Amino acid sequence: MSHSTAPRMNPLSATAALALPICTAGAQTELRAAALALLCEPGIAAKVEGTRALAVRWREGQVRLDPGSQLVPAQLVPGRPAKPELVAPRLVQQRSMRDQAGRAVLIHALAHIEFNAVNLALDATWRFAGMPPDYYADWLRVADEEALHFSLLQQHLRTLGHDYGDFPAHDSLWDMAQKTAGDIMARMALVPRTLEARGLDASPAVRAKLAQAGDHAGAAILDIILRDEIGHVAVGNRWYAWLCAGTHCDPVATYRQLSVQHRAPRPRGPFNLVARRAAGFSEEELLALQQAAINAAPETL
């Protein structure tokens, strides 16, 4: 079956049951309802600490899973703090990392990425009904680790005399979540395997700049993030491959189609091929990625 004719939906979505509101006791005892409640939470500390606490409760068997329920948000998602101000990407401040103020701007940008990543992982946990239990466990683990990353960066930012929200930020990551809200295959293809995978490519250079500037604490945090993000991209690869197998779609051709359909960012090298291989990209996918970057590059005279 070609991807153009296959329905892009959860293969198990026929098991979906009664739609449930989130503002009930279920938000305390059921995993997907709890993830949605945390996604709706606007408070920074409440969202981050609540996500970490939910992961602990899940590991201890205190939270049940209902993969079939159709949850309905009671408000627009995600819940956001009053700051940072969200602006167009071109208006986000950029500074040299030679001084502390410039490094603070960079650490703030990284913290914003991780805060968005918490929301993205929570959204993947609640939104798509009818998936296997391992899917929800995987995305809760991702949310837990993203919350840790944010906390590490926020603490480091405070040592530089600032806090999260002090600088403007952009909303590109969540834009793609909105585009793929009704299509789990597109979500797996274009959020973890595209946007988050770009972090694998960018991380070594950013880490090197921090270390060169003498910010060894910041560089050490980047080491933790890169290690964990390989696993997060691997989760996206795992479930994208599972969905492709279930609908008899070619992963490479389908990815190309979804990238065009949802106007995903064009690939740009250099690519961290070691990290991408560790995250589960096949050699065929890596060759297609590198060729797409060549095709997207502007011609030079």
C-alpha positions, 0 to 999 in steps of 0.5 A: 500500500502506498503512503498516499492511500494509507490512512495516517492514523494509529493502527490501533485507533479502532480501540478508542473509547469514550472521550474524557475531560481532563479535569477529573481524578483521572489526571492524578491516576491515569498516565495520558490524562496526567500528561495532558494536565501537565501540558496545560500547566502554565507554571514553569516549576509546576510543569517541570517538577510535576513531569519528573514526579509523574515519571517516578509514580509511573515507575513505581506502579502508582499510575495506570494506562488507558491507551484507548480513551480519547482525551479532550483538552479543556483549554488551548495547549500548551500552557505557557508562562507569561515569559519569555516573550515569543517572537519570530525566529529572526528577532531572537537575540544573538550575542557573542559568547566571549562575555557572560551576557552572550553566554546567558543568551545562548543558555537561555535559548537552549533552556527554551528548547528543552522547555518546549521539548517537555511540552512536545513529549507530554503532547506525544504521550497523551494525544495519540490513542491506541498505541502499544503501552511501550509507546507511552512509557517511551515518551514519558521517559523522554519528557522526564529527561527533557525536564531534567535538561531544562532544570540543569540549564535553568540552574546554570542560567541563574549562575550567569545572573539571569533566569528563564524568561529574561530574553525573547524566544521563538516558537518554531518547535511547537509550530510543527507540533500543531501541524502534525497534531492529527497525524502520528506518523507525521509527528514521529517523522518531523519532530523527533526525527527532524527537529530534535535530530538537528540538535544532534548535529548542532550540539558538538559545535555549541559545546566546543564554543562553550568550552572555548569560552571557559564555560565548562559547566555549560559544556558538561550539561551539553554532554548530558543533553547529547547523550540523552537526545540520541535516545530521544531521537531513537524513540522517534525512529522506533515508532516511525518504523513501527507505523511504517511497517503497520501501514506498509509504507516505505520509510524514506519515500514517506519521510520525503513526502511528509517533509514536503507536505508539512514544510519541514525545515530543509536539511543542512549539514554538517551532520553528526553521523555518529550520533544519528547512527546511534539513534537508529537512522539507517544508511539509506536514510543518511544518504537520502538526508545528505543528498537532500542537503546538497539539493537544498543548498544554494548554487554558488558561482 
